[in-house]
Amino acid sequence: MTLRDSLQAVRQEIASTALRVGREPSTIQLVVVSKKQSIDDIKTLFDCGVRYFGESRIQEAEEKLRLLPPEI
């Protein structure tokens, strides 16, 4: 399964769960934990529409931010 396929599966799970509990899927914001992930993988997810990423260490986030689009 590719990263794109995994993202699509997660989005589908979010949507089906949201509808099951009476929430509108568009009101849920996906935040991808990018800790220890490659710049290429983060860029792939960004290209798939992900705009919010989480890091637990500011040093790692600062390093990645220099190499990623400013919209992240």
CNS distance restraints for C-alpha pairs under 8 A (distance, minus, plus):
assign (resid   1 and name CA) (resid   5 and name CA) 5.91 0.50 0.50
assign (resid   1 and name CA) (resid   6 and name CA) 6.56 0.50 0.50
assign (resid   2 and name CA) (resid   6 and name CA) 6.23 0.50 0.50
assign (resid   3 and name CA) (resid   7 and name CA) 6.18 0.50 0.50
assign (resid   3 and name CA) (resid  41 and name CA) 7.62 0.50 0.50
assign (resid   3 and name CA) (resid  44 and name CA) 7.81 0.50 0.50
assign (resid   3 and name CA) (resid  45 and name CA) 7.64 0.50 0.50
assign (resid   4 and name CA) (resid   8 and name CA) 6.21 0.50 0.50
assign (resid   4 and name CA) (resid  44 and name CA) 7.65 0.50 0.50
assign (resid   4 and name CA) (resid  45 and name CA) 7.17 0.50 0.50
assign (resid   4 and name CA) (resid  48 and name CA) 7.19 0.50 0.50
assign (resid   5 and name CA) (resid   9 and name CA) 6.20 0.50 0.50
assign (resid   6 and name CA) (resid  10 and name CA) 6.25 0.50 0.50
assign (resid   7 and name CA) (resid  11 and name CA) 6.18 0.50 0.50
assign (resid   7 and name CA) (resid  45 and name CA) 7.78 0.50 0.50
assign (resid   8 and name CA) (resid  12 and name CA) 6.14 0.50 0.50
assign (resid   9 and name CA) (resid  13 and name CA) 6.17 0.50 0.50
assign (resid  10 and name CA) (resid  14 and name CA) 6.15 0.50 0.50
assign (resid  11 and name CA) (resid  15 and name CA) 6.17 0.50 0.50
assign (resid  12 and name CA) (resid  16 and name CA) 6.12 0.50 0.50
assign (resid  13 and name CA) (resid  17 and name CA) 5.98 0.50 0.50
assign (resid  14 and name CA) (resid  18 and name CA) 5.94 0.50 0.50
assign (resid  14 and name CA) (resid  25 and name CA) 6.92 0.50 0.50
assign (resid  14 and name CA) (resid  28 and name CA) 8.00 0.50 0.50
assign (resid  15 and name CA) (resid  19 and name CA) 6.19 0.50 0.50
assign (resid  15 and name CA) (resid  24 and name CA) 7.89 0.50 0.50
assign (resid  15 and name CA) (resid  25 and name CA) 4.94 0.50 0.50
assign (resid  16 and name CA) (resid  20 and name CA) 6.09 0.50 0.50
assign (resid  16 and name CA) (resid  25 and name CA) 7.97 0.50 0.50
assign (resid  17 and name CA) (resid  21 and name CA) 6.37 0.50 0.50
assign (resid  18 and name CA) (resid  22 and name CA) 6.16 0.50 0.50
assign (resid  18 and name CA) (resid  23 and name CA) 4.79 0.50 0.50
assign (resid  18 and name CA) (resid  24 and name CA) 6.18 0.50 0.50
assign (resid  18 and name CA) (resid  25 and name CA) 5.43 0.50 0.50
assign (resid  19 and name CA) (resid  23 and name CA) 5.36 0.50 0.50
assign (resid  19 and name CA) (resid  24 and name CA) 6.29 0.50 0.50
assign (resid  19 and name CA) (resid  25 and name CA) 6.75 0.50 0.50
assign (resid  23 and name CA) (resid  27 and name CA) 7.51 0.50 0.50
assign (resid  24 and name CA) (resid  28 and name CA) 7.63 0.50 0.50
assign (resid  30 and name CA) (resid  50 and name CA) 7.56 0.50 0.50
assign (resid  30 and name CA) (resid  52 and name CA) 7.03 0.50 0.50
assign (resid  31 and name CA) (resid  50 and name CA) 7.83 0.50 0.50
assign (resid  31 and name CA) (resid  51 and name CA) 7.86 0.50 0.50
assign (resid  31 and name CA) (resid  52 and name CA) 4.98 0.50 0.50
assign (resid  31 and name CA) (resid  53 and name CA) 5.33 0.50 0.50
assign (resid  31 and name CA) (resid  54 and name CA) 6.51 0.50 0.50
assign (resid  32 and name CA) (resid  50 and name CA) 7.67 0.50 0.50
assign (resid  32 and name CA) (resid  52 and name CA) 6.35 0.50 0.50
assign (resid  32 and name CA) (resid  53 and name CA) 4.68 0.50 0.50
assign (resid  32 and name CA) (resid  54 and name CA) 6.00 0.50 0.50
assign (resid  33 and name CA) (resid  53 and name CA) 5.62 0.50 0.50
assign (resid  33 and name CA) (resid  54 and name CA) 4.60 0.50 0.50
assign (resid  33 and name CA) (resid  55 and name CA) 6.21 0.50 0.50
assign (resid  34 and name CA) (resid  42 and name CA) 6.95 0.50 0.50
assign (resid  34 and name CA) (resid  53 and name CA) 6.02 0.50 0.50
assign (resid  34 and name CA) (resid  54 and name CA) 5.85 0.50 0.50
assign (resid  34 and name CA) (resid  55 and name CA) 5.96 0.50 0.50
assign (resid  35 and name CA) (resid  54 and name CA) 7.16 0.50 0.50
assign (resid  35 and name CA) (resid  55 and name CA) 5.19 0.50 0.50
assign (resid  35 and name CA) (resid  56 and name CA) 6.76 0.50 0.50
assign (resid  35 and name CA) (resid  60 and name CA) 7.86 0.50 0.50
assign (resid  37 and name CA) (resid  41 and name CA) 6.58 0.50 0.50
assign (resid  37 and name CA) (resid  42 and name CA) 6.97 0.50 0.50
assign (resid  38 and name CA) (resid  42 and name CA) 6.37 0.50 0.50
assign (resid  39 and name CA) (resid  43 and name CA) 6.06 0.50 0.50
assign (resid  39 and name CA) (resid  64 and name CA) 6.91 0.50 0.50
assign (resid  39 and name CA) (resid  67 and name CA) 7.44 0.50 0.50
assign (resid  39 and name CA) (resid  68 and name CA) 7.45 0.50 0.50
assign (resid  40 and name CA) (resid  44 and name CA) 6.13 0.50 0.50
assign (resid  41 and name CA) (resid  45 and name CA) 6.33 0.50 0.50
assign (resid  42 and name CA) (resid  46 and name CA) 6.13 0.50 0.50
assign (resid  43 and name CA) (resid  47 and name CA) 6.06 0.50 0.50
assign (resid  43 and name CA) (resid  68 and name CA) 7.14 0.50 0.50
assign (resid  44 and name CA) (resid  48 and name CA) 6.38 0.50 0.50
assign (resid  45 and name CA) (resid  49 and name CA) 6.58 0.50 0.50
assign (resid  45 and name CA) (resid  50 and name CA) 5.56 0.50 0.50
assign (resid  46 and name CA) (resid  50 and name CA) 4.71 0.50 0.50
assign (resid  46 and name CA) (resid  51 and name CA) 6.04 0.50 0.50
assign (resid  46 and name CA) (resid  72 and name CA) 7.82 0.50 0.50
assign (resid  51 and name CA) (resid  71 and name CA) 6.86 0.50 0.50
assign (resid  51 and name CA) (resid  72 and name CA) 5.26 0.50 0.50
assign (resid  52 and name CA) (resid  72 and name CA) 6.10 0.50 0.50
assign (resid  53 and name CA) (resid  72 and name CA) 7.06 0.50 0.50
assign (resid  55 and name CA) (resid  60 and name CA) 7.28 0.50 0.50
assign (resid  55 and name CA) (resid  61 and name CA) 5.93 0.50 0.50
assign (resid  56 and name CA) (resid  61 and name CA) 7.98 0.50 0.50
assign (resid  57 and name CA) (resid  61 and name CA) 6.39 0.50 0.50
assign (resid  58 and name CA) (resid  62 and name CA) 6.00 0.50 0.50
assign (resid  59 and name CA) (resid  63 and name CA) 6.29 0.50 0.50
assign (resid  60 and name CA) (resid  64 and name CA) 6.26 0.50 0.50
assign (resid  61 and name CA) (resid  65 and name CA) 5.96 0.50 0.50
assign (resid  62 and name CA) (resid  66 and name CA) 6.58 0.50 0.50
assign (resid  63 and name CA) (resid  67 and name CA) 7.28 0.50 0.50
assign (resid  64 and name CA) (resid  68 and name CA) 6.31 0.50 0.50
assign (resid  65 and name CA) (resid  69 and name CA) 7.49 0.50 0.50
assign (resid  65 and name CA) (resid  70 and name CA) 7.46 0.50 0.50
assign (resid  65 and name CA) (resid  72 and name CA) 7.78 0.50 0.50
assign (resid  68 and name CA) (resid  72 and name CA) 7.20 0.50 0.50
